[in-house]
Amino acid sequence: MSIAVFGSQQEGKELIAYGTGVLREEDRWVRVADLPEIAAGSVMRITAPGPVERIVATWYRVADTTTQDETLVKIETMKARLFGGPQRAVAIHLSVEGADPRPITRFLAALGPIAPVADHAAGMR
């Protein structure tokens, strides 16, 4: 589990930006496939030399919106800037080694909804 918390977002320091997230420019990890959603989160299979494979599920939380949709993250960020809402943003990544996503599903069942986890990580609850 990886949690990235942005107390606020500004130019060059945004939740959705080139070079942030699961994969980075010139990273050793490469996307192999997009997989079916898990609990409304985006899921991808990645690989690295070794060979090592991982499944990674991702959710974003901006203001009161939890989504996997990067475009919606940008829209919610702009709404918060324009209308003065909370500026914090959170990314949650759950990852498991191998090609079986079921451990992520089991972990989520024990963890509960993503929104309260993201809010707690950001100090909102």
Sequence and secondary structure as in RCSB ss.txt:
>XXXX:A:sequence
MSIAVFGSQQEGKELIAYGTGVLREEDRWVRVADLPEIAAGSVMRITAPGPVERIVATWYRVADTTTQDETLVKI
ETMKARLFGGPQRAVAIHLSVEGADPRPITRFLAALGPIAPVADHAAGMR
>XXXX:A:secstr
 EEEEESS BTTB SS TT SSS TT S EEEEEEEEETTEEEEEEEETTTEEEEEEEEEEETTEEES HHHHHH
HHHHHHHHT    EEEEEEEEESS  HHHHHHHHHH  HHHHHHHHTT  
